[in-house]
Amino acid sequence: MQTRLREIPYNYTSFSDREIVLRLLGAESWQLITALRAQRRTGRSARMLYEVLGEMWAIQRNPYLEDGLIDGGRARRRMLQGMRRRLAEIDARRGEGDQVPPLLEAVHAAVARFEASFSETRALRERTLKRLKRATRRDNIRCDGFARVSHVTDATDWRVEYPFVVVSPDSEEEVLPLVRELAALGLSIIPRGGGTGYTGGAVPLTPRAAVINTEKLETLGPVEWMELPGLGRQVPTIRASAGVVTRRVMEAAEAAGRVFRGATTFKELTAKQRDEIATFGRVSTREEEDHSVAQGFLLEHWRLEDESAQGLKMLRRAGDPGRRMAHGQLVGVRPVDAKNFRVGQVRWLMAADQGDLVCGVKLLPGLPIAAAVRATGVNAAEERYMQTIALAAVPALNATPTLVVPAGWYKPKRVIEAAIGKAMRVRLLEVIERGMDFERVSYEVLAD
């Protein structure tokens, strides 16, 4: 008979039987259950065992049921009596094997911890309420099921543990004393805004977690020019409390003639971007966008520390605008006294003092030329051109002309169409070097 993967009843979560047993009983008990599965005759003892585990699990994962049992002593006693009655029947039905007693002992211990958790939770809630009332109003402190369920996850929908308490301060002045009181209670503290993040930063990972909901903190100041540490120049800033939504910041910046754009801000496509989608299937990644122009920069500005024919050593000051850098990344660089950009590869990165970033770039041989490529063949008739970079030959370095294509695009002897000044068919020969996001390949032009 095929073993069912989910035998524990009342389990409406995504946790498997193994994960539930590991959480409630431990790894050794799961090994015992696995070994006893092959010895089943009627399966009645296994069903009763899983019913006990299923009840504990369902209540732990449902704050509404937990609240009802904390307040309802009679219902809690009946439930615990039923659990222990099943365990006693399992003990009476067991055979001569030596694997069942240690398993029953582990389950009895889990039931005892489960029983004790109700009084412990009630006592901790009373202490929490007593201490937090010193820092904020009573109705800002919530341990009820609705508050806990609504703060169990963010936009990731990743659910690990329910928070123990949710606090919604009325002002920023209340936050510091709240943090002190929560730390004194031994609770893990999670700040939360609108709960729309995709990083899991607002997801509780322990049942003794306190979520500080900052949605009421909506103070938004004007756009002010300030000199920030490490920049050496004044930049436009705006002071926004943790509960201010991105749209309000954008509107305030626009009213001051500036542009603020969050990572998920939707923006209408320009005619040029629509043309790029029609030609290449995507929008080019460019820095010369309206928010960059409004801020007074088009590209990242790095300080040149050292220079040679093959590479550059550059430094970006802490606080200067810039994107994340990675080893092997393809970059375009242009010294101040140069007319053209060069294409390079990040070879090393180092965090310097005061948070500065130092980067070593190996320059790829050849002047870069804008190009476009697409696959050939019957199945590729509808494929669009893909933007790429062509590097001219450098006879002095014995460097042949090469193409810089996205990582994974190269195939040995692949024939493609290329637009390098003019349309042509070329055959890819070999990979000269690979990076995190590109491959530099040599090629030969084919006769028409």
N, C-alpha and C positions, 0 to 999 in steps of 0.2 A: 504494500500500500504506500502510495506517495505521501510523504510527510508534509503537512500543512505548514506554511511559513508563518502564519499569523493565527495562533491558537488562543491567545489571551483575549478574553471577551472585553467589551466596553471600551476597546481601544480605537478611538476615532482620530488618533494622531498619526503622523507618518513614522513613528518609532516602531521598529520591528520587535518581535518577542525577545530577541537577544539583547537589544538595547535597553528594554524595560527591565529585564532580569539583572543586567549589569548595574543599572541604577539602583534597583531596590535591594538586591541580594549580593551582588559581586560576581567576579569572574569565576570563582571556584564553584559557586552554585550553578552557573550556566553549564559548566562542564559536567556536573552531576546530572542535570536535567537531560543533557544530550546523551549521556550514557544510559540513563533509565528509559529513554524513549524506545530503545530496542527491546526492552523487557516488558513492555505493556501487554496486558491480556485483555481487559475490558476497556481500559482507558479512563475509568471513573475517577480514580485518584488523581490522575493528571488533570482532568477537567475541574475537580474541586480546587486543586492547587492553583490553576490558572484563574479561577474565579476570585480567589483571594487576592492574587496579584493584580487582576484586572480592576477590582474595586478600589484598591489603594491607588493604583495609577490613575484611574478616572477621576478620583476626588482630588488628587494632587494637581491634575491638569485642568481642573474646572473650579475657578475661584468662587463661583456661585454655590456649588455644592459644598465647598470647604467652609464658606461663611455660614451656611445653614447648619452644618454639623458643629461648628464652634459655638453657635448660639443654642443648638438643640441637644441637650445632654442625653435625653431619652433615646432619640434616634441614633446618636453616636454609640451608646451602650448596646443597643440592639444590633447595630452593624458589627461591632467588635465581637459580640457573642457569636454571631453567625460565622465570622471568620475563624474563630477558635474552635467552634464545633466542627467545621470542615476539616481543620487540621487534626483534630482528635480522631475523626473517622479515618483520615488517611493513615494515621499512626496505627489504628486498629486493623487496617486492611493490609498493611505492609507484610512482606515475607521475611525470609531469613537474611536477606542481603544487608550489607553494611553501608550502602550508599544513601538510603532513605533517611536515617537518623540525622546525619549532619545537614542534609537539606532542610528537614523540618526544623532543626535548631535555627538555621539561618532565617527561615520564614517567620518563626515565632519572634526572633529578635527584630525583624522588620516590622511586624505588627506592633510590637511594644514601642518601637520608635515612632511609628505612625500614630499610636494612641497618645504618646507624650507630646507630639508636635502640636496638638490642638491647644493644650494648656500653655505650652511655650509660646505659641503664636499670639494667644490672647494676652499673655503677660507682656510680650514685647510690644504689642500694639498699644497697650496702656502706657508703657514707659515712653514710647515714641510720641504719642499724643501729648503727654505731659511735658516733654522737653521741647517739642516743636512749637507748642502754643506760646512759648516765650519769644519766638521769632516772627510768627505770622498768625493770621486769624485762624480760628478753628475750622472753618469751612474750606480753607485752602489745603487741609491735610486729609487725604482720602486713602483708606485701606479697603474700600468696598470692591466687589467683584467687577463692576462696570469700569471703574478707574483703572484697575489692574489689567483687565482684558484689553482696554483701548491703548495701553502703553506697553504691551508685550513685544511689539515689533515695530519696524518702520517700513519703508517702501520695499525692502528686501523680502518681506513676509517670512523672515527667518525667526522661528519661535523656539527658544531654548528654555527660559524660565520666566515666570510671572514676577513682576516687581512686588516687593513687600509693601511699599507705600509710594504714593504719588503726591508731590508737593507742588503747588502753584503759587509762587510768591507774587505779591502785588507790586513790588518795586525792587530795584537793584539793591537797595540798602538792606533788604531782608535776606539776600542770598548768602552773604558771609556768615551771619549767625546761624542760618539753617545748615550750612555746610559744617560748621563746628559741632552743632548738636548731632547731626547724622553721623559724623565721624566718631563722636563719643559713644554713640549707640552701636558702633561696629558695622554699620551698613555701607555697602559699596554705593558710590554716588554716580549717577548717570545724568548729565545735562541733556535736555531734549528741546528742540524747537518745534517745528511743525510735523515732525515725524515723516518727512518726505525724502530722507537720505537713502542712498543706495550702497552705503558702506557698512551697515550694521553697527554703527557706533552707538546707536540708542537702544540696542537690543540687550536686555539683562541676561547675564550669564550665570547668575547665582540667585537663589530664592531670597537671599537677604540683601536685596538691592533697593535703593531709593532713587526714583526718577524725579528730577527737578524740572517741571514743565515751565518753560520761559515764554509761553505765548502771550502772557499779560505784559511783558516788558517791551513796550512799543515806542519808546522814546527815539525820535529821529531828529538829528541836528541839521544845520545848514552845511553847504559845501564850503570848506575852509582850506586855505593854502597853508600848509605846514611843512617844516623841514623835519623829515623823519630820520631816526638814527641810521647812519651808514650810507645815506643817499648823498648828502652834501648839497642838496638843492630842495627847493620847495615844490611840493606836489599837491594836487587837490585831494582832500580827504573829506569824509563824512562820518560822523559818529552815529552808529545805529545800535540800538539795544538788541539783545539776542532774539526777541520775538518779532522783529520787523521783517516783513516779507520782502522778497527781492523786488517785486513790482513797485513798492513804495520808494525804495532806494533809486530805482531807475527813473521814476518820475521826478524825484528831487534833483537828481543829477541833470536831467534834461532841462528842468526849469533854470538851472544855473549855467546852461550852455555846455555841459559836459555829457559824457556818455558812460554809463555803468552797465556792464553786461555780465550776468551770471553764467555759470557753466551750462545751465540747461535753458537759457533764454531762447525763445523762438524768435526768429527773424525772417522777414519776407525775403525771398531770393531776388537778386537783381537780374536785369536782362542778361548781363555778362555771365552770371552764375548759371542761369537757365541754358545759355548757349554751351557752357562747359559740360553741363549734364547731358545735353543732346549729343555732344561730340565725343566726350570721354566717359560718360556714364557716372560722373561724380563731380563735385565741386573741388577746385584746387585748394590746397591748404596755403593760405597767404596771411601775412601779418598786416598788409596794407588795407585794413578794414576801418570803418568809420570810428570805432572805439579807439583804435590805435592812433588814428589821425588826430582825434580830439584830445588825446593825452599827450600828443607832441612827439611820438616816436613811431617809426615804421618797423624797425627790427630790434632785436636785442643788442644792447651795447656792452661789449666786453673790453677789458683793458689788455692790450698786447704786452705780455711779459717778456717773451723771447720769440725769435723767428729764425727759421732756416729754410733752405730750398725744399725740404721734405715735410716740414711741419711747423706748427705754431703752439706756443704756450700762452693760454689766455686766462683771465680772471674776471669773474662777475661778482660785483659787490653784493653783500647781503642786503636785501630789500629792493634791489634793482628788478624791474619787471623781467620775467623770463619763464620759460617752460622747463619741465623736467628734462634732464639729460640722462642718457644711458650709454653704457659701454657698447661700442660698435655702431652707434647711431650715425646716420648720414646727415651732414650739416653743410651749409653754404657759408663761406666766410669771405670777408673783404676788408683788408687793412685800410686805414683812412687814406693813405697815399696811393692806393691801387685804383685802377679804372674798372676792373672786372671782378666778379665773384670767382672764387675757386671752390671746388667741391672737396670735402674732406670727411674723414671718419674719426669719431671720438675713440681714442686709444686708452686714455686713462682719465679718471676723475678723482679729485681729492678735496675734502672739506678743510678749509683753512681757518685761521683765527677769525673771530667775530662773525662766523657764519658765511664767509666768502667761499665761492666755489672756483677751484682751479681746474682747468681742462687742458688736456693735450690732444691736439688734432693732427692726424697724418693727412697730408694733402695728396689727393689722387692725381696722377699725371695727366696732363692735357687740359686745355681750356674747355669748359662746359658749353654745350650747345643745346638749346631746347629741341626736343625730339618727341616723336610719338610712335608707338608700335602697336601692332595687333597680330593675333595668330592668323594662320592661313589654313586652308583645308575646307572640306565640305561642311563639317560641323561648326566651323568658325565663320561662316559667311555673314552672320548677323552680328558678330562681335564688334564692339566699338574700339576706337583707338584709345590707348592708355598713355598718359603723359610719362615721359622718361627723360633721361639726360644722356647725351652723347659726348664722349670725351675724345678730343682730337688726338692724333698720333704725335708722339714726341721722339723724333729720331735720335736726339742726343742721349736719351735714356733708354733707347731700344724699346719704347713703349708703343704698342700697336693701338689703333683706334678701338675703343670699347664702348659698351652701353651699360648704363646703370639702370637695372630693372628691379622691380619689387622682389623681396625674398621669396623663393620657391617658384619663381617664374621660369627659370632656366631648365631646359631639357637638352641632352646631348644631340647635336646636329639638328636642332629644331629650326625650321624655316619660318620666318615671320616677315610681315610687311613693316617697313620702317619709313618714317618721314624725317629725314635728316637733311634739311635744305630742300630736298626733292624726294619724291616717292621712289622706293626701291625694295627689292626682295633681298634679304640677307639670311645667312645661316650662322647660328650660334655655335661657337667652337668649344670654348672651355671657360670655366669660372676662374677668373684671376684672383678675386678675393670676395669674401662674404662678410656682411655685417649684420647687425640686429634686424634691420629693415630693408636691406638691399643686397643685390648681387652684381658685381662688376664682371661682365663677360666680354670676351673677344668675339669677333665676327668677321665674316667675309661677304662681300657683295656678290650676288649671283647675277649672271647675265640674263637679260630679258628673254 
